[in-house]
Structures are given as C-alpha cells and as structure tokens.
Amino acid sequence: MAISQDSLVYKMEEHLQVQGYLRVEDEDDGRGYRRYSMPFLRALAGAIVEEIKENAKAIDMTDGGKWSIE
C-alpha cells in the first residue's frame, strides 16, 4: 500500500470539516490564502498521522517490505 496524495488530501479535508472548516473556491483574486489557525494545523496533522498509521498496517511485500510514497 502506498501513501498517496489523493488519500491524504481526502483525509485532510475530512479532518478540516470536523473542525468546522468549509471548502470554498479561491475568492481573493488568485493570491491564495495566507492565514491559518492552530485548529487548522491540528486537523492537517491529524490527517497525516491517520494516513501514516493506516499505511503502517499494510507493508507492501512486493518491494521487499519497503514503503512506497507517491
């Protein structure tokens, strides 16, 4: 099993929604958002930890037990 960007993005979005964040389109003329909060960082960290724990359970033996990161 590989750690994938899509899986991590999905988990990040789930964790952010639990913290009350809503998905929005970039509404500031393409400049990107520059502010964040500790709940935001905690939600992202939670998603990353969840992804790592999930992948630690399934070692890919096709590569001799090495992790694959995509």
PyMOL Python script that loads the backbone (N, CA, C, O; Angstrom):
from pymol import cmd

cmd.read_pdbstr("""\
ATOM      1  N   MET A   1       0.852  -1.173   0.000  1.00  0.00           N
ATOM      2  CA  MET A   1       0.000   0.000   0.000  1.00  0.00           C
ATOM      3  C   MET A   1       0.898   1.236   0.000  1.00  0.00           C
ATOM      4  O   MET A   1       1.916   1.265   0.691  1.00  0.00           O
ATOM      5  N   ALA A   2       0.536   2.218  -0.745  1.00  0.00           N
ATOM      6  CA  ALA A   2       1.343   3.429  -0.865  1.00  0.00           C
ATOM      7  C   ALA A   2       0.648   4.603  -0.191  1.00  0.00           C
ATOM      8  O   ALA A   2      -0.579   4.701  -0.178  1.00  0.00           O
ATOM      9  N   ILE A   3       1.451   5.473   0.357  1.00  0.00           N
ATOM     10  CA  ILE A   3       0.920   6.741   0.845  1.00  0.00           C
ATOM     11  C   ILE A   3       0.705   7.599  -0.387  1.00  0.00           C
ATOM     12  O   ILE A   3       1.650   7.887  -1.121  1.00  0.00           O
ATOM     13  N   SER A   4      -0.533   8.008  -0.618  1.00  0.00           N
ATOM     14  CA  SER A   4      -0.812   8.760  -1.836  1.00  0.00           C
ATOM     15  C   SER A   4      -1.315  10.162  -1.519  1.00  0.00           C
ATOM     16  O   SER A   4      -1.911  10.404  -0.470  1.00  0.00           O
ATOM     17  N   GLN A   5      -1.067  11.060  -2.428  1.00  0.00           N
ATOM     18  CA  GLN A   5      -1.511  12.438  -2.272  1.00  0.00           C
ATOM     19  C   GLN A   5      -3.037  12.502  -2.217  1.00  0.00           C
ATOM     20  O   GLN A   5      -3.597  13.232  -1.398  1.00  0.00           O
ATOM     21  N   ASP A   6      -3.708  11.750  -3.076  1.00  0.00           N
ATOM     22  CA  ASP A   6      -5.174  11.781  -3.102  1.00  0.00           C
ATOM     23  C   ASP A   6      -5.771  11.321  -1.778  1.00  0.00           C
ATOM     24  O   ASP A   6      -6.709  11.932  -1.267  1.00  0.00           O
ATOM     25  N   SER A   7      -5.224  10.245  -1.227  1.00  0.00           N
ATOM     26  CA  SER A   7      -5.723   9.727   0.042  1.00  0.00           C
ATOM     27  C   SER A   7      -5.493  10.736   1.161  1.00  0.00           C
ATOM     28  O   SER A   7      -6.365  10.946   2.004  1.00  0.00           O
ATOM     29  N   LEU A   8      -4.327  11.354   1.167  1.00  0.00           N
ATOM     30  CA  LEU A   8      -4.009  12.333   2.205  1.00  0.00           C
ATOM     31  C   LEU A   8      -4.883  13.573   2.075  1.00  0.00           C
ATOM     32  O   LEU A   8      -5.357  14.095   3.084  1.00  0.00           O
ATOM     33  N   VAL A   9      -5.105  14.051   0.860  1.00  0.00           N
ATOM     34  CA  VAL A   9      -5.975  15.216   0.645  1.00  0.00           C
ATOM     35  C   VAL A   9      -7.382  14.911   1.146  1.00  0.00           C
ATOM     36  O   VAL A   9      -8.010  15.751   1.792  1.00  0.00           O
ATOM     37  N   TYR A  10      -7.877  13.710   0.850  1.00  0.00           N
ATOM     38  CA  TYR A  10      -9.209  13.306   1.306  1.00  0.00           C
ATOM     39  C   TYR A  10      -9.284  13.341   2.837  1.00  0.00           C
ATOM     40  O   TYR A  10     -10.240  13.868   3.407  1.00  0.00           O
ATOM     41  N   LYS A  11      -8.267  12.774   3.492  1.00  0.00           N
ATOM     42  CA  LYS A  11      -8.255  12.757   4.955  1.00  0.00           C
ATOM     43  C   LYS A  11      -8.118  14.165   5.523  1.00  0.00           C
ATOM     44  O   LYS A  11      -8.755  14.488   6.526  1.00  0.00           O
ATOM     45  N   MET A  12      -7.296  15.008   4.900  1.00  0.00           N
ATOM     46  CA  MET A  12      -7.153  16.392   5.360  1.00  0.00           C
ATOM     47  C   MET A  12      -8.493  17.109   5.308  1.00  0.00           C
ATOM     48  O   MET A  12      -8.878  17.807   6.247  1.00  0.00           O
ATOM     49  N   GLU A  13      -9.201  16.926   4.193  1.00  0.00           N
ATOM     50  CA  GLU A  13     -10.497  17.583   4.046  1.00  0.00           C
ATOM     51  C   GLU A  13     -11.473  17.091   5.115  1.00  0.00           C
ATOM     52  O   GLU A  13     -12.215  17.889   5.687  1.00  0.00           O
ATOM     53  N   GLU A  14     -11.479  15.788   5.387  1.00  0.00           N
ATOM     54  CA  GLU A  14     -12.349  15.249   6.435  1.00  0.00           C
ATOM     55  C   GLU A  14     -12.020  15.861   7.792  1.00  0.00           C
ATOM     56  O   GLU A  14     -12.920  16.276   8.523  1.00  0.00           O
ATOM     57  N   HIS A  15     -10.737  15.916   8.129  1.00  0.00           N
ATOM     58  CA  HIS A  15     -10.320  16.460   9.418  1.00  0.00           C
ATOM     59  C   HIS A  15     -10.643  17.951   9.515  1.00  0.00           C
ATOM     60  O   HIS A  15     -11.041  18.425  10.579  1.00  0.00           O
ATOM     61  N   LEU A  16     -10.481  18.686   8.432  1.00  0.00           N
ATOM     62  CA  LEU A  16     -10.811  20.115   8.443  1.00  0.00           C
ATOM     63  C   LEU A  16     -12.310  20.323   8.631  1.00  0.00           C
ATOM     64  O   LEU A  16     -12.721  21.231   9.354  1.00  0.00           O
ATOM     65  N   GLN A  17     -13.125  19.498   7.992  1.00  0.00           N
ATOM     66  CA  GLN A  17     -14.576  19.628   8.137  1.00  0.00           C
ATOM     67  C   GLN A  17     -15.008  19.348   9.569  1.00  0.00           C
ATOM     68  O   GLN A  17     -15.929  19.993  10.070  1.00  0.00           O
ATOM     69  N   VAL A  18     -14.358  18.396  10.237  1.00  0.00           N
ATOM     70  CA  VAL A  18     -14.659  18.115  11.646  1.00  0.00           C
ATOM     71  C   VAL A  18     -14.380  19.356  12.497  1.00  0.00           C
ATOM     72  O   VAL A  18     -15.080  19.609  13.477  1.00  0.00           O
ATOM     73  N   GLN A  19     -13.361  20.124  12.122  1.00  0.00           N
ATOM     74  CA  GLN A  19     -13.007  21.348  12.849  1.00  0.00           C
ATOM     75  C   GLN A  19     -13.876  22.532  12.442  1.00  0.00           C
ATOM     76  O   GLN A  19     -13.697  23.634  12.961  1.00  0.00           O
ATOM     77  N   GLY A  20     -14.810  22.323  11.523  1.00  0.00           N
ATOM     78  CA  GLY A  20     -15.732  23.382  11.133  1.00  0.00           C
ATOM     79  C   GLY A  20     -15.331  24.182   9.907  1.00  0.00           C
ATOM     80  O   GLY A  20     -15.983  25.171   9.574  1.00  0.00           O
ATOM     81  N   TYR A  21     -14.254  23.763   9.222  1.00  0.00           N
ATOM     82  CA  TYR A  21     -13.843  24.464   8.010  1.00  0.00           C
ATOM     83  C   TYR A  21     -14.724  24.043   6.844  1.00  0.00           C
ATOM     84  O   TYR A  21     -15.163  22.896   6.766  1.00  0.00           O
ATOM     85  N   LEU A  22     -14.979  24.976   5.945  1.00  0.00           N
ATOM     86  CA  LEU A  22     -15.770  24.708   4.754  1.00  0.00           C
ATOM     87  C   LEU A  22     -14.896  24.840   3.521  1.00  0.00           C
ATOM     88  O   LEU A  22     -14.005  25.688   3.468  1.00  0.00           O
ATOM     89  N   ARG A  23     -15.151  24.004   2.541  1.00  0.00           N
ATOM     90  CA  ARG A  23     -14.404  24.088   1.281  1.00  0.00           C
ATOM     91  C   ARG A  23     -14.972  25.243   0.460  1.00  0.00           C
ATOM     92  O   ARG A  23     -16.180  25.316   0.237  1.00  0.00           O
ATOM     93  N   VAL A  24     -14.107  26.134   0.016  1.00  0.00           N
ATOM     94  CA  VAL A  24     -14.524  27.278  -0.794  1.00  0.00           C
ATOM     95  C   VAL A  24     -13.590  27.409  -1.991  1.00  0.00           C
ATOM     96  O   VAL A  24     -12.474  26.889  -1.985  1.00  0.00           O
ATOM     97  N   GLU A  25     -14.058  28.102  -3.004  1.00  0.00           N
ATOM     98  CA  GLU A  25     -13.193  28.420  -4.135  1.00  0.00           C
ATOM     99  C   GLU A  25     -12.299  29.592  -3.737  1.00  0.00           C
ATOM    100  O   GLU A  25     -12.644  30.365  -2.843  1.00  0.00           O
ATOM    101  N   ASP A  26     -11.163  29.722  -4.394  1.00  0.00           N
ATOM    102  CA  ASP A  26     -10.239  30.817  -4.111  1.00  0.00           C
ATOM    103  C   ASP A  26     -10.905  32.120  -4.525  1.00  0.00           C
ATOM    104  O   ASP A  26     -11.053  32.400  -5.715  1.00  0.00           O
ATOM    105  N   GLU A  27     -11.303  32.913  -3.541  1.00  0.00           N
ATOM    106  CA  GLU A  27     -12.089  34.114  -3.814  1.00  0.00           C
ATOM    107  C   GLU A  27     -11.302  35.413  -3.644  1.00  0.00           C
ATOM    108  O   GLU A  27     -11.895  36.490  -3.575  1.00  0.00           O
ATOM    109  N   ASP A  28     -10.003  35.324  -3.577  1.00  0.00           N
ATOM    110  CA  ASP A  28      -9.228  36.554  -3.367  1.00  0.00           C
ATOM    111  C   ASP A  28      -8.322  36.862  -4.557  1.00  0.00           C
ATOM    112  O   ASP A  28      -7.143  37.176  -4.392  1.00  0.00           O
ATOM    113  N   ASP A  29      -8.887  36.768  -5.744  1.00  0.00           N
ATOM    114  CA  ASP A  29      -8.195  37.119  -6.990  1.00  0.00           C
ATOM    115  C   ASP A  29      -6.925  36.306  -7.227  1.00  0.00           C
ATOM    116  O   ASP A  29      -5.951  36.811  -7.785  1.00  0.00           O
ATOM    117  N   GLY A  30      -6.943  35.063  -6.806  1.00  0.00           N
ATOM    118  CA  GLY A  30      -5.824  34.177  -7.097  1.00  0.00           C
ATOM    119  C   GLY A  30      -4.592  34.375  -6.242  1.00  0.00           C
ATOM    120  O   GLY A  30      -3.560  33.759  -6.511  1.00  0.00           O
ATOM    121  N   ARG A  31      -4.662  35.207  -5.228  1.00  0.00           N
ATOM    122  CA  ARG A  31      -3.486  35.439  -4.389  1.00  0.00           C
ATOM    123  C   ARG A  31      -3.230  34.286  -3.431  1.00  0.00           C
ATOM    124  O   ARG A  31      -2.112  34.116  -2.943  1.00  0.00           O
ATOM    125  N   GLY A  32      -4.256  33.499  -3.162  1.00  0.00           N
ATOM    126  CA  GLY A  32      -4.111  32.387  -2.217  1.00  0.00           C
ATOM    127  C   GLY A  32      -4.290  32.863  -0.787  1.00  0.00           C
ATOM    128  O   GLY A  32      -4.031  34.023  -0.467  1.00  0.00           O
ATOM    129  N   TYR A  33      -4.728  31.969   0.052  1.00  0.00           N
ATOM    130  CA  TYR A  33      -4.932  32.314   1.460  1.00  0.00           C
ATOM    131  C   TYR A  33      -3.601  32.283   2.183  1.00  0.00           C
ATOM    132  O   TYR A  33      -2.776  31.403   1.937  1.00  0.00           O
ATOM    133  N   ARG A  34      -3.388  33.234   3.069  1.00  0.00           N
ATOM    134  CA  ARG A  34      -2.111  33.349   3.762  1.00  0.00           C
ATOM    135  C   ARG A  34      -2.239  33.187   5.274  1.00  0.00           C
ATOM    136  O   ARG A  34      -1.233  33.255   5.980  1.00  0.00           O
ATOM    137  N   ARG A  35      -3.442  32.976   5.785  1.00  0.00           N
ATOM    138  CA  ARG A  35      -3.629  32.857   7.227  1.00  0.00           C
ATOM    139  C   ARG A  35      -4.057  31.447   7.579  1.00  0.00           C
ATOM    140  O   ARG A  35      -4.718  30.767   6.794  1.00  0.00           O
ATOM    141  N   TYR A  36      -3.674  31.023   8.756  1.00  0.00           N
ATOM    142  CA  TYR A  36      -4.099  29.718   9.250  1.00  0.00           C
ATOM    143  C   TYR A  36      -4.201  29.784  10.766  1.00  0.00           C
ATOM    144  O   TYR A  36      -3.697  30.714  11.396  1.00  0.00           O
ATOM    145  N   SER A  37      -4.848  28.803  11.332  1.00  0.00           N
ATOM    146  CA  SER A  37      -5.036  28.766  12.779  1.00  0.00           C
ATOM    147  C   SER A  37      -4.497  27.444  13.323  1.00  0.00           C
ATOM    148  O   SER A  37      -4.221  26.517  12.562  1.00  0.00           O
ATOM    149  N   MET A  38      -4.352  27.366  14.631  1.00  0.00           N
ATOM    150  CA  MET A  38      -3.892  26.123  15.240  1.00  0.00           C
ATOM    151  C   MET A  38      -4.881  24.983  15.002  1.00  0.00           C
ATOM    152  O   MET A  38      -4.437  23.863  14.751  1.00  0.00           O
ATOM    153  N   PRO A  39      -6.215  25.209  15.067  1.00  0.00           N
ATOM    154  CA  PRO A  39      -7.121  24.106  14.734  1.00  0.00           C
ATOM    155  C   PRO A  39      -6.909  23.606  13.299  1.00  0.00           C
ATOM    156  O   PRO A  39      -7.043  22.412  13.031  1.00  0.00           O
ATOM    157  N   PHE A  40      -6.582  24.506  12.391  1.00  0.00           N
ATOM    158  CA  PHE A  40      -6.297  24.126  11.007  1.00  0.00           C
ATOM    159  C   PHE A  40      -5.076  23.206  10.963  1.00  0.00           C
ATOM    160  O   PHE A  40      -5.107  22.150  10.330  1.00  0.00           O
ATOM    161  N   LEU A  41      -4.002  23.615  11.642  1.00  0.00           N
ATOM    162  CA  LEU A  41      -2.784  22.798  11.659  1.00  0.00           C
ATOM    163  C   LEU A  41      -3.022  21.461  12.348  1.00  0.00           C
ATOM    164  O   LEU A  41      -2.520  20.432  11.896  1.00  0.00           O
ATOM    165  N   ARG A  42      -3.783  21.469  13.438  1.00  0.00           N
ATOM    166  CA  ARG A  42      -4.076  20.213  14.139  1.00  0.00           C
ATOM    167  C   ARG A  42      -4.882  19.264  13.252  1.00  0.00           C
ATOM    168  O   ARG A  42      -4.652  18.054  13.258  1.00  0.00           O
ATOM    169  N   ALA A  43      -5.824  19.817  12.494  1.00  0.00           N
ATOM    170  CA  ALA A  43      -6.621  18.986  11.591  1.00  0.00           C
ATOM    171  C   ALA A  43      -5.738  18.354  10.517  1.00  0.00           C
ATOM    172  O   ALA A  43      -5.890  17.173  10.203  1.00  0.00           O
ATOM    173  N   LEU A  44      -4.819  19.134   9.955  1.00  0.00           N
ATOM    174  CA  LEU A  44      -3.911  18.585   8.940  1.00  0.00           C
ATOM    175  C   LEU A  44      -2.981  17.540   9.550  1.00  0.00           C
ATOM    176  O   LEU A  44      -2.749  16.486   8.957  1.00  0.00           O
ATOM    177  N   ALA A  45      -2.451  17.835  10.731  1.00  0.00           N
ATOM    178  CA  ALA A  45      -1.561  16.881  11.394  1.00  0.00           C
ATOM    179  C   ALA A  45      -2.301  15.581  11.701  1.00  0.00           C
ATOM    180  O   ALA A  45      -1.741  14.495  11.555  1.00  0.00           O
ATOM    181  N   GLY A  46      -3.560  15.696  12.127  1.00  0.00           N
ATOM    182  CA  GLY A  46      -4.353  14.503  12.407  1.00  0.00           C
ATOM    183  C   GLY A  46      -4.535  13.645  11.171  1.00  0.00           C
ATOM    184  O   GLY A  46      -4.470  12.418  11.243  1.00  0.00           O
ATOM    185  N   ALA A  47      -4.765  14.290  10.036  1.00  0.00           N
ATOM    186  CA  ALA A  47      -4.934  13.554   8.782  1.00  0.00           C
ATOM    187  C   ALA A  47      -3.638  12.856   8.380  1.00  0.00           C
ATOM    188  O   ALA A  47      -3.665  11.721   7.903  1.00  0.00           O
ATOM    189  N   ILE A  48      -2.521  13.522   8.568  1.00  0.00           N
ATOM    190  CA  ILE A  48      -1.226  12.931   8.212  1.00  0.00           C
ATOM    191  C   ILE A  48      -0.931  11.725   9.099  1.00  0.00           C
ATOM    192  O   ILE A  48      -0.496  10.680   8.615  1.00  0.00           O
ATOM    193  N   VAL A  49      -1.172  11.879  10.402  1.00  0.00           N
ATOM    194  CA  VAL A  49      -0.945  10.769  11.326  1.00  0.00           C
ATOM    195  C   VAL A  49      -1.856   9.592  10.978  1.00  0.00           C
ATOM    196  O   VAL A  49      -1.415   8.443  10.996  1.00  0.00           O
ATOM    197  N   GLU A  50      -3.122   9.871  10.663  1.00  0.00           N
ATOM    198  CA  GLU A  50      -4.057   8.807  10.279  1.00  0.00           C
ATOM    199  C   GLU A  50      -3.563   8.069   9.041  1.00  0.00           C
ATOM    200  O   GLU A  50      -3.619   6.840   8.985  1.00  0.00           O
ATOM    201  N   GLU A  51      -3.084   8.806   8.057  1.00  0.00           N
ATOM    202  CA  GLU A  51      -2.589   8.196   6.815  1.00  0.00           C
ATOM    203  C   GLU A  51      -1.377   7.313   7.091  1.00  0.00           C
ATOM    204  O   GLU A  51      -1.283   6.205   6.561  1.00  0.00           O
ATOM    205  N   ILE A  52      -0.456   7.792   7.910  1.00  0.00           N
ATOM    206  CA  ILE A  52       0.745   7.012   8.221  1.00  0.00           C
ATOM    207  C   ILE A  52       0.374   5.750   8.992  1.00  0.00           C
ATOM    208  O   ILE A  52       0.875   4.667   8.690  1.00  0.00           O
ATOM    209  N   LYS A  53      -0.507   5.887   9.993  1.00  0.00           N
ATOM    210  CA  LYS A  53      -0.921   4.715  10.772  1.00  0.00           C
ATOM    211  C   LYS A  53      -1.615   3.681   9.892  1.00  0.00           C
ATOM    212  O   LYS A  53      -1.372   2.481  10.021  1.00  0.00           O
ATOM    213  N   GLU A  54      -2.479   4.152   8.999  1.00  0.00           N
ATOM    214  CA  GLU A  54      -3.197   3.247   8.103  1.00  0.00           C
ATOM    215  C   GLU A  54      -2.227   2.493   7.203  1.00  0.00           C
ATOM    216  O   GLU A  54      -2.398   1.298   6.962  1.00  0.00           O
ATOM    217  N   ASN A  55      -1.225   3.180   6.714  1.00  0.00           N
ATOM    218  CA  ASN A  55      -0.266   2.554   5.809  1.00  0.00           C
ATOM    219  C   ASN A  55       0.747   1.694   6.546  1.00  0.00           C
ATOM    220  O   ASN A  55       1.319   0.777   5.956  1.00  0.00           O
ATOM    221  N   ALA A  56       0.979   1.968   7.813  1.00  0.00           N
ATOM    222  CA  ALA A  56       1.915   1.159   8.592  1.00  0.00           C
ATOM    223  C   ALA A  56       1.364  -0.245   8.822  1.00  0.00           C
ATOM    224  O   ALA A  56       2.126  -1.178   9.078  1.00  0.00           O
ATOM    225  N   LYS A  57       0.046  -0.397   8.733  1.00  0.00           N
ATOM    226  CA  LYS A  57      -0.584  -1.701   8.935  1.00  0.00           C
ATOM    227  C   LYS A  57      -0.389  -2.622   7.738  1.00  0.00           C
ATOM    228  O   LYS A  57      -0.445  -3.843   7.883  1.00  0.00           O
ATOM    229  N   ALA A  58      -0.165  -2.063   6.577  1.00  0.00           N
ATOM    230  CA  ALA A  58      -0.096  -2.864   5.349  1.00  0.00           C
ATOM    231  C   ALA A  58       1.247  -2.656   4.668  1.00  0.00           C
ATOM    232  O   ALA A  58       1.417  -1.729   3.875  1.00  0.00           O
ATOM    233  N   ILE A  59       2.186  -3.514   4.981  1.00  0.00           N
ATOM    234  CA  ILE A  59       3.503  -3.425   4.354  1.00  0.00           C
ATOM    235  C   ILE A  59       3.431  -4.106   2.991  1.00  0.00           C
ATOM    236  O   ILE A  59       2.950  -5.233   2.870  1.00  0.00           O
ATOM    237  N   ASP A  60       3.905  -3.418   1.987  1.00  0.00           N
ATOM    238  CA  ASP A  60       3.879  -3.937   0.617  1.00  0.00           C
ATOM    239  C   ASP A  60       5.048  -4.900   0.424  1.00  0.00           C
ATOM    240  O   ASP A  60       6.196  -4.472   0.300  1.00  0.00           O
ATOM    241  N   MET A  61       4.760  -6.180   0.399  1.00  0.00           N
ATOM    242  CA  MET A  61       5.814  -7.185   0.285  1.00  0.00           C
ATOM    243  C   MET A  61       6.351  -7.316  -1.141  1.00  0.00           C
ATOM    244  O   MET A  61       7.370  -7.975  -1.349  1.00  0.00           O
ATOM    245  N   THR A  62       5.692  -6.707  -2.121  1.00  0.00           N
ATOM    246  CA  THR A  62       6.189  -6.797  -3.493  1.00  0.00           C
ATOM    247  C   THR A  62       7.508  -6.057  -3.655  1.00  0.00           C
ATOM    248  O   THR A  62       8.291  -6.366  -4.553  1.00  0.00           O
ATOM    249  N   ASP A  63       7.754  -5.082  -2.787  1.00  0.00           N
ATOM    250  CA  ASP A  63       9.019  -4.342  -2.833  1.00  0.00           C
ATOM    251  C   ASP A  63       9.920  -4.729  -1.669  1.00  0.00           C
ATOM    252  O   ASP A  63      10.746  -3.929  -1.231  1.00  0.00           O
ATOM    253  N   GLY A  64       9.771  -5.922  -1.177  1.00  0.00           N
ATOM    254  CA  GLY A  64      10.606  -6.375  -0.075  1.00  0.00           C
ATOM    255  C   GLY A  64      10.247  -5.712   1.241  1.00  0.00           C
ATOM    256  O   GLY A  64      11.096  -5.605   2.125  1.00  0.00           O
ATOM    257  N   GLY A  65       9.014  -5.266   1.390  1.00  0.00           N
ATOM    258  CA  GLY A  65       8.570  -4.656   2.638  1.00  0.00           C
ATOM    259  C   GLY A  65       8.874  -3.181   2.751  1.00  0.00           C
ATOM    260  O   GLY A  65       8.755  -2.610   3.836  1.00  0.00           O
ATOM    261  N   LYS A  66       9.263  -2.549   1.658  1.00  0.00           N
ATOM    262  CA  LYS A  66       9.570  -1.117   1.689  1.00  0.00           C
ATOM    263  C   LYS A  66       8.312  -0.300   1.459  1.00  0.00           C
ATOM    264  O   LYS A  66       7.421  -0.711   0.716  1.00  0.00           O
ATOM    265  N   TRP A  67       8.244   0.846   2.092  1.00  0.00           N
ATOM    266  CA  TRP A  67       7.114   1.758   1.890  1.00  0.00           C
ATOM    267  C   TRP A  67       7.228   2.427   0.536  1.00  0.00           C
ATOM    268  O   TRP A  67       8.325   2.654   0.026  1.00  0.00           O
ATOM    269  N   SER A  68       6.095   2.735  -0.030  1.00  0.00           N
ATOM    270  CA  SER A  68       6.046   3.459  -1.292  1.00  0.00           C
ATOM    271  C   SER A  68       5.304   4.766  -1.074  1.00  0.00           C
ATOM    272  O   SER A  68       4.190   4.765  -0.550  1.00  0.00           O
ATOM    273  N   ILE A  69       5.900   5.868  -1.466  1.00  0.00           N
ATOM    274  CA  ILE A  69       5.256   7.174  -1.345  1.00  0.00           C
ATOM    275  C   ILE A  69       5.082   7.733  -2.738  1.00  0.00           C
ATOM    276  O   ILE A  69       6.048   7.878  -3.487  1.00  0.00           O
ATOM    277  N   GLU A  70       3.819   8.054  -3.090  1.00  0.00           N
ATOM    278  CA  GLU A  70       3.514   8.562  -4.427  1.00  0.00           C
ATOM    279  C   GLU A  70       3.208  10.036  -4.362  1.00  0.00           C
ATOM    280  O   GLU A  70       2.925  10.654  -5.389  1.00  0.00           O
TER     281      GLU A  70
END
""", "prot")
cmd.dss("prot")
cmd.show_as("cartoon", "prot")
cmd.util.cbc("prot")
cmd.orient("prot")
